[in-house]
């Protein structure tokens, strides 16, 4: 988590001030519930809120932790310095993981709400640009080689659908991660009533963890970070598409190059896809954090802390980085420069070879075997590749072809509208009628 790739709203979630605020609320809400159950005096619960809220000091907690070597105890000690005698009722029947794990759930839920907003903004940009270029026919490529025509709008619609699926996955991951555990040592509720857990969960907007040990089960976290990894992969997918389209030899689209921007320290002519290259790198980082999260699932017995150091790093880093990446990608899509003339030039670069399949199918419909049809089409197509000839002219000159299809029939096959006739159908599927 470095300033270069961080945005304030997301970083604030992981700041010590926010973490200790959540810790306090967990403890205070738990004490309220204990007071209602008659375990602690109601006056004590009231005093904790009045004297403790907003009073904990991260610097003082760090100072205490250097001595006690325990962050939750350091927090409780600092809280007691403000609350006074009533502080003895704080943390009754609880264990550190109750605080730490529930706090992490709150932070991840808060972070996810921002990420969902990020995806919504990206989806809006993709939809707008997809409709803008819905009918701009461009070259579809398989293996990086010219295949058959698509539209630039369809390209963008493909990514819209992918990120819509990602939004659904992230919403499900939020639901799965937003759980509360206030179950005490090894999760048996021996020293604290389950009703306390239910109260805290309700106050924090979480679900009750059905069964915890001394920790919330880490398969939940594994799924969460795996979802972030999938979203990162989709970011890279779109970024690479733009990088390929920006290559000088293609130049169908490119990142916006602002006035005064410089592309190279040595070559003043350069306009490099630096934003999408950056996104490719950031995606690698986020994806890389999914594996440690999966390895955290296998803890010893009812708990160990091998997961703790991992999560202290990957939780802020993954969410902060993904937040930045999604915002950057939205900006790229929003300002993406598209070159219709270059698109058209590339589309017609191979002399009509994009219609080879339609000729193949027409020959089979005219009575030729599929094998013979393929052979006839391919032998003419190879001449286009090798000699730069016009595909339609070659077909018209091939007596074996014209024995099955007239010149008029061949010309009718070279119709770009044939490839775009279902664009509206696809758009309706993606964006709704």
Secondary structure as GFF3:
##gff-version 3
##sequence-region A 1 433
A	DSSP	three_ten_helix	3	5	.	.	.	ID=ss1
A	DSSP	alpha_helix	8	13	.	.	.	ID=ss2
A	DSSP	alpha_helix	16	36	.	.	.	ID=ss3
A	DSSP	alpha_helix	42	52	.	.	.	ID=ss4
A	DSSP	alpha_helix	58	68	.	.	.	ID=ss5
A	DSSP	alpha_helix	71	83	.	.	.	ID=ss6
A	DSSP	three_ten_helix	85	89	.	.	.	ID=ss7
A	DSSP	alpha_helix	96	132	.	.	.	ID=ss8
A	DSSP	beta_strand	137	142	.	.	.	ID=ss9
A	DSSP	beta_strand	145	151	.	.	.	ID=ss10
A	DSSP	alpha_helix	152	177	.	.	.	ID=ss11
A	DSSP	beta_strand	179	180	.	.	.	ID=ss12
A	DSSP	three_ten_helix	185	187	.	.	.	ID=ss13
A	DSSP	alpha_helix	194	204	.	.	.	ID=ss14
A	DSSP	beta_strand	207	208	.	.	.	ID=ss15
A	DSSP	alpha_helix	219	246	.	.	.	ID=ss16
A	DSSP	beta_strand	253	254	.	.	.	ID=ss17
A	DSSP	alpha_helix	274	295	.	.	.	ID=ss18
A	DSSP	alpha_helix	308	335	.	.	.	ID=ss19
A	DSSP	beta_strand	337	338	.	.	.	ID=ss20
A	DSSP	alpha_helix	340	347	.	.	.	ID=ss21
A	DSSP	three_ten_helix	353	355	.	.	.	ID=ss22
A	DSSP	alpha_helix	356	365	.	.	.	ID=ss23
A	DSSP	alpha_helix	370	387	.	.	.	ID=ss24
A	DSSP	alpha_helix	391	397	.	.	.	ID=ss25
A	DSSP	alpha_helix	399	402	.	.	.	ID=ss26
A	DSSP	alpha_helix	407	413	.	.	.	ID=ss27
A	DSSP	alpha_helix	417	420	.	.	.	ID=ss28
A	DSSP	alpha_helix	423	431	.	.	.	ID=ss29
###
